[in-house]
Amino acid sequence: MNSDDTKACSCDNMELKSYPNMYNNTVDPHKPGTFYKYFMEDNFGGNMYPQTYPMRCQACGNNTIMPNGTRMDFPCYRPGDDWFEPGNVTKYPEIVTSHNQHIQNYTETYKVDGAPGFPYWWPTNMTTNSKCPRSLDCPDWRYHNEEPYSRQIKLLKSLSKVFDINKLSIGFETLGVDVLIQ
């Protein structure tokens, strides 16, 4: 909304094989992935084990920007996976009872080759925002039909109109907070 660039926050980048927009935790249903996400809600932390998770630009939730630039509701989880209710289990022991009931129901409902499936879970009502814009700060980021580094070059040319580009210092993102890449 704040840019004339229609691709400013669309998630139609050229994905890297080793770093997809959406991480799939269920490649082998017999060996679920180990990816988890730690979250905080109301000063209470917890783990979630999602089937898929938006890693780069793709957001999930209501009114999400889609790769073609339109907006729509894009679910963060498979129906039934949003059973985890965040809360202080010491202060509210009924949450433990609820979790136990939900996980029992989940493993009885979702089967893999007739056996109980791995209990994936997503916190109730949690959404994930987009990691956009990424095109300017990530050299590996480029949209389809774009030349490599074209956005960074455009930015540098624009900056050179304002000050001496020889005085510019450039830093590089090292994926320091990306647990999957580490």
GROMACS elastic network, one bead per residue, 0.5 to 0.9 nm:
[ bonds ]
;  ai    aj funct       b0    kb
    1     4     6  0.79201   500
    1     6     6  0.89364   500
    1     8     6  0.89800   500
    2     5     6  0.88110   500
    2     8     6  0.89505   500
    3     6     6  0.73821   500
    3     8     6  0.67730   500
    4     7     6  0.88258   500
    4     8     6  0.80856   500
    5     8     6  0.52533   500
    5     9     6  0.86552   500
    6     9     6  0.76429   500
    6    10     6  0.75838   500
    6    69     6  0.71653   500
    7    10     6  0.50605   500
    7    11     6  0.80757   500
    7    12     6  0.81149   500
    7    67     6  0.88073   500
    7    68     6  0.88047   500
    7    69     6  0.72768   500
    7   143     6  0.80362   500
    8   132     6  0.75038   500
    8   133     6  0.59563   500
    8   134     6  0.84272   500
    8   135     6  0.78598   500
    9    12     6  0.89193   500
    9    57     6  0.76104   500
    9    65     6  0.74895   500
    9    67     6  0.87987   500
    9    69     6  0.80832   500
    9   130     6  0.79579   500
    9   131     6  0.84611   500
    9   132     6  0.51947   500
    9   133     6  0.52801   500
    9   134     6  0.79365   500
    9   135     6  0.88148   500
   10    13     6  0.78176   500
   10    57     6  0.75657   500
   10    58     6  0.80457   500
   10    65     6  0.63081   500
   10    66     6  0.62740   500
   10    67     6  0.51142   500
   10    68     6  0.69137   500
   10    69     6  0.55955   500
   10    70     6  0.87408   500
   10   132     6  0.78522   500
   10   133     6  0.84083   500
   11    21     6  0.78755   500
   11    56     6  0.83928   500
   11    57     6  0.53866   500
   11    58     6  0.55883   500
   11    59     6  0.86121   500
   11    65     6  0.76716   500
   11    66     6  0.64082   500
   11    68     6  0.79147   500
   11    69     6  0.81486   500
   11   130     6  0.87148   500
   11   132     6  0.82524   500
   11   143     6  0.84746   500
   12    15     6  0.83337   500
   12    57     6  0.86297   500
   12    58     6  0.88846   500
   12    66     6  0.82031   500
   12    68     6  0.72019   500
   12    69     6  0.88200   500
   12   142     6  0.87487   500
   12   143     6  0.60844   500
   12   144     6  0.69562   500
   13    21     6  0.85953   500
   13    57     6  0.85059   500
   13    67     6  0.83198   500
   13   135     6  0.88116   500
   13   141     6  0.66881   500
   13   142     6  0.54402   500
   13   144     6  0.59738   500
   14   140     6  0.88799   500
   14   141     6  0.71124   500
   14   142     6  0.58716   500
   14   143     6  0.55599   500
   14   144     6  0.58200   500
   15    18     6  0.84022   500
   15    19     6  0.67930   500
   15    20     6  0.55233   500
   15    21     6  0.66609   500
   15   140     6  0.89875   500
   15   141     6  0.80079   500
   15   142     6  0.84616   500
   15   143     6  0.89098   500
   16    19     6  0.50725   500
   16    20     6  0.59479   500
   16    21     6  0.85985   500
   16   140     6  0.81651   500
   16   141     6  0.88508   500
   17    20     6  0.62700   500
   18   181     6  0.84420   500
   19    22     6  0.85020   500
   19    23     6  0.79963   500
   19    55     6  0.80217   500
   19    56     6  0.81668   500
   19   180     6  0.86552   500
   19   181     6  0.76453   500
   20    23     6  0.60806   500
   20    24     6  0.87876   500
   20    54     6  0.86393   500
   20    55     6  0.70172   500
   20    56     6  0.72275   500
   21    53     6  0.85052   500
   21    54     6  0.59577   500
   21    55     6  0.52522   500
   21    57     6  0.61255   500
   21    58     6  0.60994   500
   22    52     6  0.64151   500
   22    53     6  0.55037   500
   22    55     6  0.54865   500
   22    56     6  0.71761   500
   22    57     6  0.85571   500
   22    58     6  0.70106   500
   23    35     6  0.87590   500
   23    51     6  0.83467   500
   23    52     6  0.53717   500
   23    53     6  0.51570   500
   23    54     6  0.62922   500
   23    55     6  0.62298   500
   24    27     6  0.63009   500
   24    33     6  0.81806   500
   24    50     6  0.87083   500
   24    51     6  0.62495   500
   24    53     6  0.68643   500
   25    28     6  0.82816   500
   25    29     6  0.89347   500
   25    32     6  0.62524   500
   25    34     6  0.73278   500
   25    35     6  0.65987   500
   25    49     6  0.84961   500
   25    50     6  0.70305   500
   25    52     6  0.55882   500
   25    53     6  0.79313   500
   26    29     6  0.54935   500
   26    30     6  0.85549   500
   26    31     6  0.77281   500
   26    32     6  0.54241   500
   26    33     6  0.62044   500
   26    51     6  0.58872   500
   26    52     6  0.75654   500
   27    30     6  0.89382   500
   27    31     6  0.80834   500
   27    32     6  0.73328   500
   27    33     6  0.76279   500
   28    31     6  0.53113   500
   28    32     6  0.62070   500
   28    33     6  0.80043   500
   29    32     6  0.57549   500
   29    33     6  0.88598   500
   29   112     6  0.68023   500
   29   117     6  0.78411   500
   29   118     6  0.80126   500
   30   112     6  0.74729   500
   30   117     6  0.82140   500
   30   118     6  0.82839   500
   31   118     6  0.86808   500
   32    35     6  0.88708   500
   32    51     6  0.86277   500
   32   118     6  0.68917   500
   33    36     6  0.86144   500
   33    49     6  0.88885   500
   33    51     6  0.85186   500
   34    49     6  0.80245   500
   35    48     6  0.88997   500
   35    49     6  0.67427   500
   35    50     6  0.78435   500
   35   179     6  0.85568   500
   35   180     6  0.73467   500
   36    47     6  0.65088   500
   36    48     6  0.55712   500
   36    50     6  0.68834   500
   37    46     6  0.84043   500
   37    47     6  0.57487   500
   37    48     6  0.53273   500
   37    49     6  0.67091   500
   37    50     6  0.79740   500
   37    53     6  0.87405   500
   38    45     6  0.69335   500
   38    46     6  0.56529   500
   38    48     6  0.63856   500
   39    44     6  0.82866   500
   39    45     6  0.55289   500
   39    46     6  0.56096   500
   39    47     6  0.63411   500
   39    48     6  0.75409   500
   39   123     6  0.88848   500
   40    43     6  0.61672   500
   40    44     6  0.54540   500
   40    46     6  0.66088   500
   40    47     6  0.89955   500
   40    86     6  0.86587   500
   41    44     6  0.52105   500
   41    45     6  0.62882   500
   41    46     6  0.84128   500
   41    86     6  0.69308   500
   41    87     6  0.78860   500
   42    45     6  0.82712   500
   42    86     6  0.85351   500
   42    87     6  0.78535   500
   43    87     6  0.89233   500
   44    86     6  0.72830   500
   44    87     6  0.62504   500
   44    88     6  0.63991   500
   45    86     6  0.78219   500
   45    87     6  0.82136   500
   45    88     6  0.86603   500
   46    86     6  0.72466   500
   46    87     6  0.86832   500
   47   121     6  0.89452   500
   47   122     6  0.88288   500
   47   123     6  0.88265   500
   48    84     6  0.81367   500
   48   120     6  0.76710   500
   48   121     6  0.57129   500
   48   122     6  0.55436   500
   48   123     6  0.68543   500
   49    52     6  0.87615   500
   49   119     6  0.79370   500
   49   120     6  0.50456   500
   49   121     6  0.51408   500
   49   122     6  0.65659   500
   50    53     6  0.63450   500
   50    76     6  0.86861   500
   50    77     6  0.70518   500
   50    78     6  0.89434   500
   50    81     6  0.77476   500
   50   120     6  0.53505   500
   50   121     6  0.54210   500
   50   122     6  0.57381   500
   51    77     6  0.70635   500
   51    78     6  0.76667   500
   51    81     6  0.84079   500
   51   120     6  0.61466   500
   51   121     6  0.78014   500
   51   122     6  0.87147   500
   52    76     6  0.77355   500
   52    77     6  0.70834   500
   52    78     6  0.87548   500
   53    60     6  0.88398   500
   53    76     6  0.73286   500
   53    77     6  0.83072   500
   53   128     6  0.86517   500
   54    57     6  0.70486   500
   54    58     6  0.54606   500
   54    59     6  0.61251   500
   54    60     6  0.73060   500
   54    76     6  0.81623   500
   54   128     6  0.73310   500
   54   129     6  0.86440   500
   54   130     6  0.81022   500
   54   131     6  0.89832   500
   55    58     6  0.71775   500
   55    59     6  0.86391   500
   55   130     6  0.88503   500
   55   131     6  0.80477   500
   55   178     6  0.87238   500
   55   180     6  0.89941   500
   56    59     6  0.83381   500
   56   130     6  0.73342   500
   56   131     6  0.57633   500
   56   132     6  0.79395   500
   56   134     6  0.84785   500
   57   129     6  0.83799   500
   57   130     6  0.50111   500
   57   132     6  0.55532   500
   57   133     6  0.78527   500
   57   134     6  0.76252   500
   58    64     6  0.83330   500
   58    65     6  0.78542   500
   58    66     6  0.75113   500
   58    67     6  0.81305   500
   58   128     6  0.86290   500
   58   129     6  0.78286   500
   58   130     6  0.55700   500
   58   131     6  0.73684   500
   58   132     6  0.84730   500
   59    64     6  0.62061   500
   59    65     6  0.73411   500
   59    66     6  0.83840   500
   59    74     6  0.78875   500
   59    76     6  0.81699   500
   59   127     6  0.78985   500
   59   128     6  0.54519   500
   59   131     6  0.75344   500
   60    63     6  0.84801   500
   60    64     6  0.60915   500
   60    65     6  0.87275   500
   60    73     6  0.74995   500
   60    74     6  0.51520   500
   60    75     6  0.56539   500
   60    77     6  0.87093   500
   60   127     6  0.58634   500
   60   128     6  0.53218   500
   60   129     6  0.65839   500
   60   130     6  0.77850   500
   61    64     6  0.61894   500
   61    72     6  0.86373   500
   61    73     6  0.57723   500
   61    74     6  0.52802   500
   61    75     6  0.53908   500
   61    76     6  0.60060   500
   61   125     6  0.87919   500
   61   126     6  0.79562   500
   61   127     6  0.50325   500
   61   128     6  0.67182   500
   61   129     6  0.80086   500
   62    71     6  0.86332   500
   62    72     6  0.66632   500
   62    74     6  0.63660   500
   62    75     6  0.77076   500
   62   127     6  0.80419   500
   63    71     6  0.53581   500
   63    73     6  0.51086   500
   63    74     6  0.76027   500
   64    70     6  0.81287   500
   64    71     6  0.51430   500
   64    72     6  0.52963   500
   64    73     6  0.57715   500
   64    74     6  0.61901   500
   64   129     6  0.84311   500
   64   130     6  0.84472   500
   65    68     6  0.80623   500
   65    69     6  0.58444   500
   65    70     6  0.57475   500
   65    72     6  0.67509   500
   65    73     6  0.87462   500
   65    74     6  0.87562   500
   65   130     6  0.84730   500
   66    69     6  0.52997   500
   66    70     6  0.54774   500
   66    71     6  0.58332   500
   66    72     6  0.70876   500
   66    74     6  0.83004   500
   67    70     6  0.74861   500
   68    71     6  0.87763   500
   71    74     6  0.88456   500
   75    78     6  0.73829   500
   75    79     6  0.85983   500
   75   127     6  0.84989   500
   76    82     6  0.88609   500
   76   122     6  0.81744   500
   76   126     6  0.82170   500
   76   127     6  0.66249   500
   76   128     6  0.74640   500
   77    80     6  0.79930   500
   77    81     6  0.60160   500
   77    82     6  0.67600   500
   77   121     6  0.82868   500
   77   122     6  0.68045   500
   78    81     6  0.56046   500
   78    82     6  0.78187   500
   79    82     6  0.71003   500
   80    83     6  0.64962   500
   80   106     6  0.75080   500
   80   121     6  0.84382   500
   81    84     6  0.79185   500
   81   106     6  0.79791   500
   81   119     6  0.81892   500
   81   120     6  0.61859   500
   81   122     6  0.57009   500
   81   123     6  0.83827   500
   81   124     6  0.87329   500
   82    85     6  0.82930   500
   82   120     6  0.87845   500
   82   121     6  0.58256   500
   82   123     6  0.55126   500
   82   125     6  0.75870   500
   82   126     6  0.85405   500
   83    99     6  0.77286   500
   83   102     6  0.63379   500
   83   103     6  0.81361   500
   83   106     6  0.87535   500
   83   121     6  0.64583   500
   83   122     6  0.66220   500
   83   123     6  0.65231   500
   83   124     6  0.59262   500
   84    98     6  0.86948   500
   84    99     6  0.66148   500
   84   102     6  0.78299   500
   84   103     6  0.88361   500
   84   121     6  0.61538   500
   84   122     6  0.59294   500
   84   124     6  0.57098   500
   85    95     6  0.71921   500
   85    98     6  0.82246   500
   85    99     6  0.74852   500
   85   122     6  0.87548   500
   85   123     6  0.57947   500
   85   124     6  0.56791   500
   85   125     6  0.89310   500
   86    89     6  0.86286   500
   86    95     6  0.82249   500
   86   123     6  0.64763   500
   86   124     6  0.75966   500
   87    90     6  0.88580   500
   87    91     6  0.83335   500
   87    92     6  0.73114   500
   87    95     6  0.71232   500
   88    91     6  0.53732   500
   88    92     6  0.58937   500
   88    93     6  0.80512   500
   88    95     6  0.79401   500
   89    93     6  0.50925   500
   89    94     6  0.75625   500
   89    95     6  0.58953   500
   89    96     6  0.61672   500
   90    93     6  0.58052   500
   90    96     6  0.89187   500
   92    95     6  0.58867   500
   92    96     6  0.79109   500
   93    96     6  0.54218   500
   93    97     6  0.69877   500
   93    98     6  0.89593   500
   94    97     6  0.50814   500
   94    98     6  0.62193   500
   94    99     6  0.86379   500
   95    99     6  0.60567   500
   95   100     6  0.85392   500
   96    99     6  0.50509   500
   96   100     6  0.61321   500
   96   101     6  0.85948   500
   97   100     6  0.51550   500
   97   101     6  0.62312   500
   97   102     6  0.86198   500
   98   101     6  0.51447   500
   98   102     6  0.61051   500
   98   103     6  0.86192   500
   99   102     6  0.50480   500
   99   103     6  0.60376   500
   99   104     6  0.84327   500
  100   103     6  0.53058   500
  100   104     6  0.60991   500
  100   105     6  0.85652   500
  101   104     6  0.51840   500
  101   105     6  0.61335   500
  101   106     6  0.85304   500
  102   105     6  0.51019   500
  102   106     6  0.60029   500
  102   107     6  0.86705   500
  103   107     6  0.61581   500
  103   108     6  0.85199   500
  103   119     6  0.65490   500
  103   120     6  0.89377   500
  103   121     6  0.87867   500
  104   107     6  0.53972   500
  104   108     6  0.62531   500
  104   109     6  0.86044   500
  104   119     6  0.89218   500
  105   108     6  0.51536   500
  105   109     6  0.59984   500
  105   110     6  0.85482   500
  106   109     6  0.50917   500
  106   110     6  0.59037   500
  106   111     6  0.89357   500
  106   116     6  0.83626   500
  106   117     6  0.80630   500
  106   118     6  0.87876   500
  106   119     6  0.64983   500
  106   120     6  0.85834   500
  107   110     6  0.55317   500
  107   111     6  0.69533   500
  107   115     6  0.85303   500
  107   117     6  0.56231   500
  107   118     6  0.70367   500
  107   119     6  0.62165   500
  108   111     6  0.70503   500
  108   115     6  0.85866   500
  108   116     6  0.60068   500
  108   117     6  0.80966   500
  109   116     6  0.77051   500
  109   117     6  0.84080   500
  110   114     6  0.88345   500
  110   115     6  0.84176   500
  110   116     6  0.62747   500
  110   117     6  0.55074   500
  110   118     6  0.82437   500
  110   119     6  0.84005   500
  111   114     6  0.52440   500
  111   115     6  0.51394   500
  111   118     6  0.84413   500
  112   115     6  0.52679   500
  112   116     6  0.62146   500
  112   117     6  0.52270   500
  112   118     6  0.84028   500
  113   116     6  0.84028   500
  113   117     6  0.86689   500
  114   117     6  0.85926   500
  116   119     6  0.84904   500
  117   120     6  0.85633   500
  122   125     6  0.86391   500
  122   126     6  0.75092   500
  123   126     6  0.56289   500
  123   127     6  0.88630   500
  124   127     6  0.89750   500
  129   132     6  0.87750   500
  130   133     6  0.82315   500
  131   134     6  0.68306   500
  132   135     6  0.78486   500
  133   136     6  0.72922   500
  133   137     6  0.83017   500
  134   137     6  0.56845   500
  134   138     6  0.59306   500
  134   141     6  0.67791   500
  134   142     6  0.88912   500
  135   138     6  0.57558   500
  135   139     6  0.74058   500
  135   140     6  0.83058   500
  135   141     6  0.52988   500
  135   142     6  0.62685   500
  135   143     6  0.81544   500
  135   149     6  0.86867   500
  135   151     6  0.66550   500
  135   152     6  0.77542   500
  136   139     6  0.74304   500
  136   141     6  0.80228   500
  136   149     6  0.85843   500
  136   151     6  0.59962   500
  136   152     6  0.54981   500
  136   155     6  0.75986   500
  137   141     6  0.82927   500
  137   152     6  0.76920   500
  137   172     6  0.77584   500
  137   173     6  0.74049   500
  138   141     6  0.53642   500
  138   142     6  0.85764   500
  138   149     6  0.89371   500
  138   152     6  0.86719   500
  138   172     6  0.78072   500
  138   173     6  0.69065   500
  139   142     6  0.78068   500
  139   148     6  0.79451   500
  139   149     6  0.61117   500
  139   152     6  0.75877   500
  139   172     6  0.85071   500
  139   173     6  0.88801   500
  140   148     6  0.80068   500
  140   149     6  0.79612   500
  141   148     6  0.81905   500
  141   149     6  0.80357   500
  142   145     6  0.85028   500
  142   146     6  0.63625   500
  142   147     6  0.75953   500
  142   148     6  0.64366   500
  142   149     6  0.73270   500
  142   150     6  0.82857   500
  142   151     6  0.81987   500
  143   146     6  0.55588   500
  143   147     6  0.84482   500
  143   148     6  0.88941   500
  144   147     6  0.86087   500
  146   149     6  0.84541   500
  146   150     6  0.70062   500
  146   151     6  0.87604   500
  147   150     6  0.54610   500
  147   151     6  0.85694   500
  148   151     6  0.81522   500
  148   152     6  0.89767   500
  149   152     6  0.52761   500
  149   153     6  0.62260   500
  149   154     6  0.86459   500
  150   153     6  0.51519   500
  150   154     6  0.61250   500
  150   155     6  0.86528   500
  151   154     6  0.50122   500
  151   155     6  0.61849   500
  151   156     6  0.86642   500
  152   155     6  0.50780   500
  152   156     6  0.62209   500
  152   157     6  0.86468   500
  153   156     6  0.50699   500
  153   157     6  0.61290   500
  153   158     6  0.85257   500
  154   157     6  0.51942   500
  154   158     6  0.62140   500
  154   159     6  0.86950   500
  155   158     6  0.50601   500
  155   159     6  0.61731   500
  155   160     6  0.86264   500
  156   159     6  0.50160   500
  156   160     6  0.60954   500
  156   161     6  0.88808   500
  156   165     6  0.76280   500
  157   160     6  0.50981   500
  157   161     6  0.68224   500
  157   165     6  0.85753   500
  158   161     6  0.55383   500
  158   162     6  0.73793   500
  159   162     6  0.53634   500
  159   163     6  0.64885   500
  159   164     6  0.83178   500
  159   165     6  0.71235   500
  160   163     6  0.53444   500
  160   164     6  0.59022   500
  160   165     6  0.51472   500
  160   166     6  0.88575   500
  161   164     6  0.79352   500
  161   165     6  0.85940   500
  162   165     6  0.86350   500
  163   166     6  0.86967   500
  163   167     6  0.80052   500
  163   168     6  0.86892   500
  164   167     6  0.57902   500
  164   168     6  0.75055   500
  165   168     6  0.52729   500
  165   169     6  0.88152   500
  166   169     6  0.83221   500
  173   176     6  0.77058   500
  174   177     6  0.85204   500
  175   178     6  0.53098   500
  175   179     6  0.84677   500
  175   181     6  0.71348   500
  175   182     6  0.76963   500
  176   179     6  0.80063   500
  176   181     6  0.87154   500
  176   182     6  0.76150   500
  177   181     6  0.87892   500
  177   182     6  0.82326   500
  178   181     6  0.55835   500
  178   182     6  0.63336   500
  179   182     6  0.51903   500
